[in-house]
Amino acid sequence: MREASRAGLISYVPSFYDFANVCQSLSQTQSRLQMAEEVGTFLASLNIDEAEIAARFMVGRAVEQGEEKRLQISGRAVWKIAAEMTDSADQGEDIFTAAEDFGEAIEMTLKLRAADPEPTLTIRELNQKFAEIAAIEGRHARNRKLDALRELFARASAFEGKYIAKILIGEMRHGVSEGLMLEAIARMSARPVTEVRRIHMLEADLGRVVRIIRSPAGAEKPAAGESSPTSPAAKPLKPMLAFPVADIAEAFATLGSELSFEHKLDGARVQIHHAGDGDVRIFSRRLNEITESIPDVVEVVSRIGARHAILDGEVIGVDASGRPAAFQDLMRRFGRTRDVEKARAEQPLRLFVFDVLALDGALTIDRPWADRISMLEELQSSAGLEIVERIIKPNLAAAEKFYADAVVAGYEGVMAKSLASAYTPGARGRGWLKIKHTRTLDLVIVAAEWGYGRRHGWLSNYHLAARDRNGGFAMLGKTFKGLSDEQFRAMTERLLALKTEESHGVVTVRPEVVVEVAYNDIQRSPNYDAGMALRFARIVRIRDDKSPEQADSIDTVTADYERQKILPSARKV
């Protein structure tokens, strides 16, 4: 597409159709190096605004990270609109059977129109349309969102519609993961990939990473010792993740003797930004702002006074006697904007702080954990904040007793942290280890089967998957165990809203719901994509606080398999 510039010259403006063509080419490319080169070249051809948007779109993000909840567009809604436009609802099963994925099914459906519109959408226009849909609130918001989406698909060609659908449901299926995108951005800017990864740690959204690198201020390499390209309290950082190990002895073997142990709470992770003027903003693990929902936590944090701080912590629900409440009851507080005071009275919250990411205007994530512990203790003393109970540099016997006492007291287990470790946002580093009483994995539901008998009418046999190395998900088991009847009903409704196709009683869904799954052990299995299967899997809880990107990976599952004292394949039958 061409448009007139201010100087009267004609300049090229890449269309969304061009973007879709690049995605189509990527889906037919096997080489990671070639994919990074192709994406980097495309991003370099765009101006800064378009490159920022395209980087998000390319990994299946319609809006800036942390804003996803405002969009509220399901795969089911997209299919319904396409089917209504072509009067093809009765052909749905045939179309989804013939299509390779959801996006192709939408393309096939849109091709049933009498005429295919000329592709005229630009990348910036589509971004604006998504932003307008996300901004719709209030009375009849859902219907108004769907009307806006219907207008968008009416204008789009079938090929454009394919990739609009893919972006909306977050399933691009071309192999460009966040990691590969960072390599592409490095190629776009001729900057070291380590530098790009560092910026991404601090700016969780890939689009903002592109803007920082492409902006004049980001054109020069950061000075030595510079911690952040932006203000430390401007945006939430991705939370640091822990690597699971089997027991206390393995923690010592991995980290050495210079380490601490602390209680692992069964709550909801929060990141707290406290400005010197008393302004408080609180973000969930998924980087959604939840400040309005938890005023009781805001009041606790306000004790910090005039100091700037970014804190990492855990919120637990408590009953009238102060005992921890169920995790699902706690999650009902998060994101709630109506009857907040009533909810506060019914479900009080308690905040425990366990890390300091910035203090008095300076990022502290590069400081060793031993220094950050001192900062925590100082905040506990000066502001009365509760911090997680810990022991520092114990011997093996003392650490094992601390773990045993934690389990008896009802904690999930303990965290082990190297005293020399930095805080690495978004990374599952070896500096943090988790030792849990039961073996669990955080997995994503990718499909479900209609139940029978008592579970008739419910989607109740869930297909569980871990993140694979290509940005997708690899299945490693099924389970219908662990949920109550009420949860089965709620989960059925939720999964149907995420439905992308259905065949022979199996409903394939957008991979969005994360569940914590307990299991006895792992065995090799040719029946699943992962090449492994969970034995006696059962759902412990629904992890609404976690995004699919924060689910466990195949690498974690493989490490747990190798760690087993007696491999399942060696068991006597």
N, C-alpha and C positions, 0 to 999 in steps of 0.2 A: 504494500500500500504506500502511496506517496501523498505528502501533504506540503503545503507552502510554508516556508520558514519566514521569519520576520524580515529577512533581507530580500524576500521575493524569490529565493532559490527553491528548487524542489529537492526534498530530502526523503530518504527511504525510511518508512516506519514499519518495522516487522509486525505482521498481523498475528492474531491468535492461530490462524491456519498455519503459519510458518512454525509456530511453537509446536502445534500438533504434529506436523511433519517430522520435526526433530525427535519428538517422543516416539513416533512410529519407527523411525530409523533406529533409535536406541533399543527398542524391543526386539530388533533383529540382529543386535550386536552382542557378541559373546565376550570380547576382550574388555576387561575393566579399564585398561590403559586407554584404549580407543574411545570408550564411553566418556571418560574424564576429559579427553581431548576434544571430543565433539561438543560436550556441554560447555566446556570452558570457552571454546571458539564462539559458540552461539551467544553466551552471556557477554562476551567482549564486543559483539556486534551491536548490542543494545545500549541505549543511554542508561543513565544511572537509575531512573525511576522504573524503566521496563526491566532492567536486570534484577532489581530488588524483587519485583513481582514474580518474574519468571523463575527465580531460584526457589521461591515458595511453591509455586504451582508444580514445578518439576518433581518435588517430593510429596505431592498430594496434599498441600495445605492451601485452602481457599482464602484464608485470612491469616493475619499475624498470629504467631503462637501465643496461646493464652486467651485468644478471642473465639476459639472454636465453639464454645457453648452457646454463643450468641447467634450463630448461624442456624442451627437446629433444622438441618435438612437431611432427611434419611434417604437411603437407597430406595426404600419402598416408595417414598414420595416422588423421587425422580422417575422411577418406572411407571408409576401411575399417570404422571403428566405425559410421558411419551406415549403410553398406550391410549390415553384419551385423545391425544392429538391425531392418532392414526386409526382409532377405532379397532384396536388389535388386542384388547385385553384377553380375548379367548385364545390367542395364539402364543401367550406368554410362555407356556411350558416348552413348546416347540422351539421358540426363539432362544430361550436360555439353554436348551439342550444343544443347539447348533452353535452357539456362540462360545468363544474361548473364555470370555470373562464378562463382567457386568457392563463395562464400557462398550464392548462390541455388541452386546445385546441391545443397548440403547441405540447404537448406530444402525443396526439392522431394522429396528423398529421405526426410526425416523426416516429411513429410506422408503417406507411404505407411503409417505406423503405423495400427493399428486405431483409436486415439484420440489426440488431441493433448492433452498435459498442460496444465493451467491454468498461466499464467505466474506464478511465485511467487518467482523469483530476485531478490535485491536486488543492487545494484552492489557493496556491501561483501562479500556472500556470494561472488559470482563472483571477486572479487579474492582472497579467502581460499582458494578452491578452486585458483586458479592458483598461489598461493604454496605450497600444500601439494604440488601436483604438482611444482613446481620444487625443493622440498626433498627429494624422494624420491631417495635414493642407495643405493649398495651392491648387494648381491646381488639379481638379478632386478629391478633398478630400472626397466628399460624396461617390463616387463610390469605392474608395479605402477602406473606412471604411466598406462598405457593403461587399466587397470582403473578408476582414479580418473576418467579422462576419460570412460569409458563411463558411469559413474554420473552424471556431470554432464549428458551429452547425454540420458540416459534421463529426467532430471527436466525438461529444458528443452522449451519449446514449439518448434514448427518455426521460428517467426519469431525466437525467442531464439537457437536453434541457428545460424541464418544469421549472426548478428552475433558469436556466440561463435567460430565458424569464421573469420570475417574478422579478428577480433582475433588469434587464434592464428597465422594465417599472415601477418599484417601487411599485409593488402590490404583497406583499407576501401572504396576506390573511390567516395568521396563528395566528394573534392576538398579535404579539410581537411589541409593540409600543416602542418609545424611553424611556418612563418611565419604562416599564417592563424590557427593556434591562439594564437600570441603576441598577435595583434591581438584575438582573442576574450577572452583573459585581461585585456588592457588595458581592454576594454569592461566585463568583469565587475567590475573593481576601480576603474573610473574613474581609471585611472592613465595617464600618457603611455606610448605603445608603446615609445619609446626606453628608458624605465626598465625595462620588462618585458624587452626584448631584452638589456639589460645584465645583469639577474639571470640570464637564461637562459644567457648566455655563461659565467657562473661556476657555475651549477647546471644541468648538461646535461640533467637529467631534467625534463620538463614538469610532472610531478606535484609535484616539489619547488618549482618556480617558483610554482605555485598556492598551495602551503602557506605559503611565505615571504610572499607578498603578502597572504594571508588571515589570517595569524597576527597577534596583537597587536603583536609586535615589528616586523612588516613593514607595519603599518598606516600608520606615519608615513613620509614621504619620507626616504630616506637623507640624512644630513648631507653638506654639501659636502666633497668629497675622500674620502668613504668609499669604499673599494675593493670591499668584499664584504659581503653580508648574513650570511655565515657565516664560520667559521674557515677560513683560506686552505688548510688541509691536510685539510679534512673529506672532500671528494669530488674525484674527478678532473675536470679541466676538459677540454672538447673541444679537440682539437689545432687550432691555426691552420693554414690551408691556403694554398697558393701558387697564383698565377695563371700559366698558361703564356704565354711569349712566344717569338718565333721565334729571336732571336739577341741577342748582347751589345749591339748598337747600339740595339735596341728597348728593352732594359732601361734604358739611359742616357736614351733619349727619354721613357720613362715616369717614371723616378724622379729624373732629374737627376744631378748629379755627386756629391751627398752620399750615397754608398751603399757597401755592401761586397759582395764576392763570396765564396762559400765552396763547397767540394766538396759535391756532392749524392751521398750514399751510397746504395748499393743494399742496404738492410737493412730492419729492422723498427723502426718508431717506438715509443718507450716514453716514458711519463711517470713520473717517480720522485718519490715523496714521502718525505722523510727528516725524522723528528721528532728533537727535541733529546735524547730518551732513547735514541736509536739505533734506534728502530723504523723499518723500511723497508717501503714498499708500492710495488709497481710495477704499472702498468696498461698495457694494449695500446692501440693506436690506437682500438679499438672499446670502450674503457673497461672491459674485463674485467680483473680482477686476475690477474696471472701471477707473483706474487712467488715462490711455491713452486717454480715451474718453472725459475727462473734464479738459483740461489744464488750463482753466480760473479759475476753483476752486483750482487747485494746486497752481496757482500764489497767490491767496488770502491767502491760508494756509501758504505759505512760509514766510509770514510776521512774523510768530512766531519766526523765527531766529534759535538760537542754542538750543532751548528747546525741550525736548521730550514731546509729548502729544498724547493722543487718545481722539478724540472729537466725539460727536454724534450730528448730525445736519440734516437739511433739505435743499434741493436745489429746487428752483423754477425757471421756465423759465419766462423771461420777454420780452416784445416787445420793440420797439424803444423808447416809452414814459415811460418805466419802469413799465408798468402794467403787472400783472401775465398772462402768456400764458396758453393754455390748457394743461392739464396733459399729454395727449397722445402725444402732440408735444414735451413736455419735455422728455418723455421716449425714443424718437427717438435718443437722444444724448447718452443715456446710452448703453455701449457695442459697440459703433461705433468706428472702427479703420481706416476707409478710409474717406478722405475728411473732416478730423476733423476741420481744420481751416475754411473751408467753412461753416460747420454746426455751428461752434462757432459764425460766423458772422450772420448767419440766425436766430439762437436761442441762444441769450445770457443767461447766468445763474447767479443766485444770491444765495449766501450761507448764511444761518442763523444757528448759532450754539446754541444748547440748553442744552448740558451737557458735563461734563469733566469726562472721564473714567480713565484717567491716566495723570499725570503731573510730569515733571522732574524725570522720571524713576520709579515712584511709582504709583501703582494702587490706584484709589480714589473711587472705586465703593462701598466700605463699609463705606465711610464717609457720614454723613447726607447730605441731599439735601441742607440745609442752607449753609453748607461749600462749596459745589460745586457751588452754586450761586456766592459766593464770588470769587471763582477761575475764573468763567466765566467773571465776571465784570472786574477782573484784566487783563484777556486776551483781553477783549474789549478795555481797556485803553492802554495796552502796545503794542498790535499788530493790533489794529483797526478792529478786527473781529466783524461782526454784530451778535448780539444775539437777540433771540426772545423777543418781548416786554412782560413784566409781571408786575403783582402787587403782593406784599407780605403782608400777614396777613390782608386782607381787611375784612370789615364787610359784612354781607349778601347783603345789598343794593348796596355797592360799587362793589361787585363781580358780581351782576346781571347786573349792568350798564356796567361793563367791557365786559361781555358776549354779551349784546345787541349791544354795539358799535362794537364789533368784527364781529358780523353777518352782520351788516350794511356795514362794510368796506369790506366785501366779504370773510372773513375767514370762514373755516369750522365750527368753534366753538372755544372752549377753552380746555386746559388741566388743571386739578387741581392736585397738588402734595403736599404730606405731607412734611413739612420741616425736619422731622426726617427720611424720607425714604432713604434707600440705593438704589443703582442701581443693579437690579437683572437680569443679561443677560438671555434672552430667556424665562423669566417668565412674566405672566400676573398678576402682583401683585396688591394689593389693595392700594399700596402707590401712584400709578398713576391712575387717572381717566380721561375719556374723555367725554365731553359734546358737542354733535353735534347738529347743527340746524335741520337737517333731520335725521330720524331714518334709519340707514343703517347697513348692515352686510357684511362682506367679506366672500363670499361663493365660493365653487368649482363647476365647471361644470363637471358632471359625465356622462351625455348623452345629446343627442339633437335629435330633430325630423325634418324630411324633411318638409319644408314649402309648402304652396300652395298659389294660387292667385299671388299677387305681389311678394311673397317670394318663389315662386316655384324655385327649384334648389338650394336653400340655406338651410343649417342647421340653424334653426332659433327659435325653441322652446326649450329653454335650461333647463335641469334638474339641479336644484340647491341643494347643500348639504353642511352641516356643519360637522366638525370633530366629530366623536363619541368617546366614552370612550375606545374603543378597537383599536385605531389606524386607523380606517376606516372612512367612510363617510356615513351620514344618510341624505336622501333626505327630503326636506321640502317645495318644490314648483317648479313651472315652470314659465318661462316668455319668451316672444318674444319681449318685449318692451324695448326701450331705445337706440338701436343701429341704426346707419345710414345704408343706402344701402351699402356703401363702407365697413363699419365694418362687416356687415353680410357676404359679400363676403370673406373678410380676415379671419373671424372667421370660416367659412365653410372650407376653405383650412387648417387652423390650426388644427381644430378638426379632420378632416379626417386623418391628419398625426398622430393623437393620437388614432385613432380608434382601438378598440380591438374586437368588434363584431357588427353585425347589424341584426336586426330582426323586421319585420313588420313596417318598416319606422323609427325605433328608432336606432340611432347609439350610442353604448356605447363607452366611451372614457377613456383613462388613465386620472385619476384625477390630472390635472396639471394646468389648467387655473383658476385663481382666479378673480372674478368680485365683485365689490362693488354694492350691491343691496339695493335700497331704497324700503320701504314698508309702508303701513298705520298702520297695526297692525298684531298680531299673534293670531291664533285661534287653538284650539285643533282639530286634524284631524286623523282619522284612516286610511286615504288613503296613508300616507307617513310613511317611516321607523322612522322618528323622532317623530311621534305622534303629530306633530304640522305642521301648514301650514302658509305661508306668504300671506297676503291679499294685492292685487294690487302691486305685486312685479314688479320692473323695474330696469334695469341695469343702474347705474350711470356712471361707467367707468370700464375699464379693468385694473386690478391691476397686471401688469407685474412685478412690483417691489416686489410682495409678493409670497412666496412659499405656497404650499398647507398646510404645517405644521403651517403657520402663519395665516391661515383662522380662522374664529370664530368657536367656539365649540358649541356642544349641550347645555352645561352648560350655556354659554352666552345667547343662544336663550331662554332657560328656564327662566333665570333670567329676561330677558326682558319681557317675557310673564307674569311673576308674578308681574312685576313692573307696568303693564298697569293699569291705573286708573279705567277703566271699561273693564273687560275682554270681548273679543268678544263673548264668549258663553252666556254672560248675556245681550247682546244687544237685543233690541226689533226689531223684523222683521216687 
